[in-house]
Amino acid sequence: MNKVLLVIRREYLSRVKKRSFLLATLITPLIFPAIMGVFLWISFSDDPGEASLRIIEVVDENNEFFLESTDNFAFAYTGLDVDDAKELARHGARYGFLHIPKIDLQNPKGIVYYSEEIPSLTLIGNLEATLKRKIEEMRLYDSGIDPEVISALKTDVSVQSVTLGTSGTEAVSNASVNYAIGFVTGILIYTFIFVYGNQIMQGVIEEKSSRIIEIIISSLKPFQLMMGKIIGIGAVGLTQFLIWILLITVVSSVVMGYFGLQMPQQQILDAANPESHMLGSSMEMNQLLQILMGIDYPELVASFVFYFLGGYLLYGAFFAAIGAAVDSPSDAQQFMFPVTIPLIIAYLGLFIFVLDDPNSNMSFWLSIVPFTSPIAMMGRISYGVPFSELALSIGLLVLGFLFTTWLAGKIYRIGILVHGTKVGYRTLWKWFRAS
Amino acid sequence: MNALEINSLCKTFGHHPALTDINLKVPRGAIFGLLGPNGAGKTTLLRIVNQIIEADSGSVMFMGEALRPDHIKKIGYLPEERGLYKQMRVGDQLLYFAQLKGLSASEAKAKVDYWLQRLQISAWKERKITDLSKGMAQKIQFIATVIHSPDLLILDEPFSGFDPVNAELIKNEILALRDLGTSVILSTHRMESVDLLCDHVAMIHKSHKVIDGPVYEIKRSERSRHFQVKLIKNENPVPPDWLDVKLHQDHISFTVSLNGSLPNEMIRHLMNYGEILGFEERVPTIEEIFIKKVKESTHE
């Protein structure tokens, strides 16, 4: 056990002390705030001047349609005839030309948009929507209904959903918040497994190809070395994530603060404080606050940490075995398949099934099978998972981890000492049988 | 008591036998040469002794006890193919290896400093392995092997990659350790180093042991009782049993076989042909014996 600790310490320190670790750790979290900052800067400094305004000439033979100009488009009614307007559009004096011939309101046809360039979908969509609204209003008017009455009758409805706990608790829930939690945590676990699994593989290949393994292996068991490496690199990853979370929180608040915005957390705090008067949306904020308070954080955090580590350990053993089987990273490609496929199934399953309907049959199986559960279960957890299912999933993941480690250990202990032979799946099977 | 006793050890990889019924006794405080061409099974044998792989059958006794996992801290193993963490500093690396062998942090630190000073390379302590030459790295590997003061030192091709000066340095370190009571197994296919260093040799060829015993005994049993003679010849004609006759400026040299007679009788006989300048038995080198044995077993 003591030797495993020594290996963990070496793997951890040798990576954390590297300049590249420091750079990646410090720069990565700066990327998000930097991108946010750039967007904010552009949107704040963007002054919609005349230059960016596109003028569209309108010839309306009905004299009924008055289109309101938007930020990007202005509509001009100069009263030209069709040919002159076409000419203007052709020579670039106008961005485009909209021709509305005399139309039958029951069956509007013949509206044409002319322009030099192919118009964007958004522009055509906007024109269609505006015209549709106008025509509908006109038809309502013709049937004797005042459009003002219609707009006065418009009502906003939002259904608040409350989940009933078995112990009699009621928690305000919101599918989009749960969706976001499942989405973010699932992707984090997926990324973590791939990035740090690869580091395990690279580390094993380094030890094997430079023959360090030959010196070390007389001092400790291959299994101890493998576990030390997996745990040590996992600890590096956790350290990096922790620093990132801290940095992103701090730097994002600084950036947002600079532009006079507030982080959601601060808004929640403000909403909780009755003396700070929120602008109109205090009702929504209150609701969001309730939703966020309704989440079972200890359960969420505990399951995240468990599936995060469980998934990493399960796949980490595979990455170690692959590293042991090959002489160089380029040979590893052929063995990546069985590792990549279940991970991608879990990733796609998260989006297609789990986040869409966390209680479907497919979601259930994805969150139970150890190879997909670390990612898929995170999509369900914030919606609330029955204890029995959670226990089954956790138990199977632990068993799965023990199984992959046992399997990988057998391949690893032979593979690390084999050089120069072309290794295929058949060889792996032979090694597995031999040990 | 022997440092190591290997009894009827067998190991096959698939259908390929790596070791067939190997019996060996490695005496304490001596240098034991393990010889054999590439692929004979030497590395397999050493890996079994180091508990890296397991034998199919047979037993290994270390210092009179059946080999146990905790014996590895009393064994130092320098493998033939060896490397170091390129990005680690020399000092940290040696510290790591020493601790893996079971030394406490403070013991390990003291030992690292002792050995770096002994080989006069203390200045390298803070340097990374990437900055060192191959010979320098070999010295670090040697230190890593002996840092925990093992009772049994197993060296697989220890001189490969060394320039003559450093090879001599390492050879003297091996002899010094032997004199302190360390038992040494030296595995090599380069025989010239064996004659000078080893007290005892064993040869493995195609998974079988072909020779085993103290160097002087092997040489005596393999000698053909041929003598190299130098003499200033008189007028008597050269007899037909003189072989390899060579004329030099003032003397001739040749080889004679005793053919059952004693050396003194031969000298008396040779005195009839002139003045004897030299009379020395031709003892085969370990290399010659080795090549002979390999040829014998290949022709069988």
Interface residues (C-beta under 8 A of the other chain):
Chain A: K3 L6 V7 R10 S14 K18 E206 S210 R211 I212 E214 I215 I216 I217 S218 S219 L220 K221 L417 H419 K430
Chain B: G14 R47 N50 Q51 I52 I53 P69 I72 I75 Y77 L78 P79 E80 E81 R82 G83 L84 Y85 K86 Q87 M88 Y96 F97 Q99 L100 K101 Q141 A144 T145
